[in-house]
Amino acid sequence: MADSGVVPKRKRHGMLKLYYGIHDDDPSSQNASTDPCDINGAHFKPEIFLAKLMNERSLTELMDNENDMVRQIRSLDSDMQTLVYENYNKFISATDTIRKMKNDFKKMEDEMDRLATNMEAITEFSASISSTLQDRRQQINKLSSVHSLLKKLQFLFELPTRLNKCIELNAYGQAVRYYTRARAVLHQYQHMPSFQSIQDECSVIVNHLTEKLQQQFNQKDSSPKQLAICVDLLLQLGQPAEGLCDQFLTNAKERLEEDLDKLKSQIDCKENDESGDTENHQTSEDYLNMSMDVLEYVDCGCNGFLSNLSLVVASYQELFLGKRSVQNDDFYDVAFSKLQEFVAELINIYFDYVERRIKVENESNDTTLLVRALDRFYRRIQSVHKLMPSANISRTGTEIVKKAAHGCVQHSLSTLNRHFTDCLTDVRQELASPQMAGLHKPINLSLILNNLETSLIDKLKSILTSLQAFTVSDVTFAQKSDFLEPFCNKEVREGLVVQFICFITSSTNEFCDGMHDKGSTPPALLLVLSRLCLDFEQSTIQYILSTVDEQFMIYDRSSLTSLSDLCSQIKNTAQKLLNHYVQTQGLIVSQMIRKSVETRDWLNTIEPRNVRAVMKRVVEDITSIDTQVGMLYEEGVRKAHSHSSGSSRRTYGNYSTSRPQRNTQWSYTPSTSNFDQNLLSNIQKLFSERIEIFSAVEANKVSVLTGIVKISLKTFLECVRVRTFGRYGLQQIQVDTHYLQLYLWRFVSDENLVHVLLEEIVSSAVHRCVEPSLMEPSVVELICDRG
């Protein structure tokens, strides 16, 4: 009995699952239904479940389980009641729908019965008509054919009237259709007098219609569409195709040349506007033409000339080439050749005008507008190319786009070159402004260099950003590999960036090669340019090239200029500029020293009481140069000496104490023979290190100052060697050299250089002195300290 009660419950449970879309083939449900103790499974056995509970659970757990099951049963009952309440309206609606469907089906059955009855009646009526008219069918067919013939005859007799009426209404196409419809019949029955008269009358009318069409065909204000209609009608009337072909192209050429003249006038206005000649532009129309930009110009050409040309080509092909089965092969070849010549002549003129207009536009800075114009031009050229693939219009259009891109890059390069030149001019003015104002405060060369580098890089990045308009995805020609890759590699990277770097290299080189007036080039400018080139070599060039490669997606650099080549060139330029700066500054200091030596009477001078002003000026200038170079270059490395204390340097003038090995030289007395002194000096030079005066300097402050000091002291030495000194003249040289030693050692990399050169100066003065007598070292120190 228990099993019989479980089965209906299982059936109801299955129906509910079917209603709510719960399927038994769910893998999770299948795995759960195999356990007979699973209360939610399909194979649940209550007896086994109860026995298991009673065996495994205690009394307290059984009571808790009972309470839990009671709560679940109540919850399920509540859910069932809620479910019934929620679906009550659905049950009511379904009942009403079923009741309504029964009524509708009943009405449909009645209508189908009536339809069947009507069909039977119609069938019977049709059969009775067929049986009635069976004997007269042939007679009816004959009468019908006679009626049709009479209508045709009526059309023929009314044809002249119809033609005249159509001509009066300018319905030429309808008149041609009427005539071509009846022409074969009239020709077939022209031997009959009645038909002959109709044909003669129609011939006169058709001749008049032909004249009308010819007049419309020759009108200058006729559009290409009207020309095509006229040609089509004249061909239908039997006019010779070859003559119409020539006349069609001639008339079309006149109208297209008007479009070209309009484009040419725009170019003339733009060129006159660029040259500043505005005398001929006085009317409002000329002013509007003059102000048309390149995008408007391309739109004017595309919407005017190219549209009309496309319509002419399409009409010509449809009229003279599209009916090849009617024409012979010779005519097709001749007609096609004429069309090619016609298109080639006009499209070349149009391309020439577009190139001229774009060339003028390249001088502006609106690259985005130019690219939009080129994109529209290229798109329209592709549509014209589809009409005439054999004319190579697409290739020529692509070449124009490439030339325009090349011209834009070249203009950008010229802009960059001018900007660099202007920046140099601004730097010159900034360097000269304190001197013109009489101020002696130091100029911040580091700030000038930073502004110069920032200005150049910002200008280059701005131009690169504008040139990216040629590579955006929505530009048609930018998707072509034969344009994109050469533009990015050859034009932008090589033609713009590399050439700009080379221009900087060559322009700065000119300051060293004598192409600029050395006197007009401020030494500080040479120093700034050398530091600029060095910064380019160390980091800026790499940054610029990586930016270009990233923006223009340049991956294959095998055929491009390498970074190392550019860095090597500009590094050599930096070295030349630095060498030239040292030579220039050394020359300036040397000129002061040379003039001070040459303009003084060293034989008759008075006893020295102080250091000459020119020596103080030399130390001041070298100190100023040291400050100037220190703004841009690092300190550098100096050679270490064991006697590097300040006191030992300051006792240089006391030759008998600080240089005991040279006491004989500085303790020179008249009793010593000149031969012995010369021999001693020459032996000393043999064992001293050779000093390279004009050697290349390193990129640091100590090396630069060392080069300037060497040139200055070498000039001092050579000037002393050609002068003759008296006793006090020699002592003045002794004071001056000691003063220089007190200050110049701190600027050079090796203070022995200063020692050796100054000793040679004093030695040469001793040799050139008529009464050699050196001043006491203590007195020399006192004078220098006081000075």
Beta strands, then each sheet from edge to edge (+ up, - down):
end
